[in-house]
Amino acid sequence: MLIVAGEASADIHGAGLVRAVQRLDPQVTFQGIGGRRMARAGVEILIPSSEMAVVGLVEVLPRLAGIRSAARRIRRVLHESPPDLLVLLDYPEFNLHIARIANGCGVPVLYYISPQVWAWRRGRVRKIARRVDRMAVILPFEEPIYRRTGMPVTYVGHPLLDGLPPGASREEARRCLGVSRETPLLGVLPGSRNEEVDNLLAAFLQAAELLRGVWPGLRCVLPVASTVTRARIEDRVRSSPVRVDLWRDDMHRVLPGCDAALVASGTATLETAVHHVPMVIAYRVSPLSYRIGKAVIRVPFIGLVNLVAGRKVVPELIQEEVTPARLAREAARLLAVGPVRENVIKELVRVQGLLGKGGASERTAEIALRMMGRAG
């Protein structure tokens, strides 16, 4: 099986899929693009996903040579030693190019974790239908979009529910961090790409400093994504007057202990939501990328939490709104005990229910093995 996961969240879900396939058929071997988690799951990593991850439209330009080199490497694999199945996770522009090459080589294609066609360029659905043999989607509103094209599609649920540690609780999370029950704890999640960290982390830390004026004992925890250059984070954290614990293990061990969080728009918003942690979502890219994106993106919200909920559940700050003062003001409303916080938590419980009940990796593994002719 050849599997392509170009970003940190895809690396996590790709690793879950690999382990699920191995449980069903230990004879299957894997190679592809991924990160540390997929490597630990047993994938031969041809290109590290850290070389591929990028956010924004203009920001991709410095990475373009490396991305093209990765495409050539995968093309050689497809031509010289075609796998029984190609599995693609998100990362649409690159992956749809690879899907076209696979079509020419007679390699079946399973797309797991759909491109966000519901947000922009809906015309891509037709291109996907031409190049992909089967879709396994993880958001409930995605299935009818593909079903209208006539292509085989299955809503498998969200895989992040598969990776939740059993019995994760506020108390256990705080024990991991050495934080008392009374200490206010703020999650700081500036993203899984270097550009996101550059755009958001300084504002997040300055907001935490402002919040400490109201909650003097405030502490922060920052889960470090494997795809981010650590020096980018460590240098900024070192100069912050607020205590920030860097967490390099599974973020789900510490997120339940947070009272609120500042979160970069993306999958991390859902990862925070399933632990019922109130959050402020932030999104900031280069001015040119934002202007281009604003012209083509057609969604009422930027946060997946609000999109899944179908209404604004948590605050969103975009571009020039992402200031320390605005972040701190919105976070303060969520940290304070009262009806605002209670209502947000209630809505996050509802969002978790909309994401399914777990088992996405196993359901997708069964689809993959049937496509490979290795399941009854």
Secondary structure, DSSP 4 states (H G I P E B T S, - for coil): -EEEE-SHHHHHHHHHHHHHHHHH-TT--EEEEE-HHHHHHTEEEEEEGGGT---SSGGGGGGHHHHHHHHHHHHHHHHHS--S-EEEES-HHHHHHHHHHHHHHT--EEEES---TTTS-TTHHHHHHHH-SEEEE-STTTHHHHHTTT--EEE---GGGTTPPTT--HHHHHHHHT--TTS-EEEEE--SSHHHHHHHHHHHHHHHHHHHTTSTT-EEEEEPPTTS-HHHHHHHHHT-SS-EEEE-S-GGGTGGG-SEEEEESSHHHHHHHTTT--EEEEE---HHHHHHHHHH---S-SSHHHHHHTS--S-EEEGGG--HHHHHHHHHHHHSSSHHHHHHHHHHHHHHHHT-SS-HHHHHHHHHHHHTT---
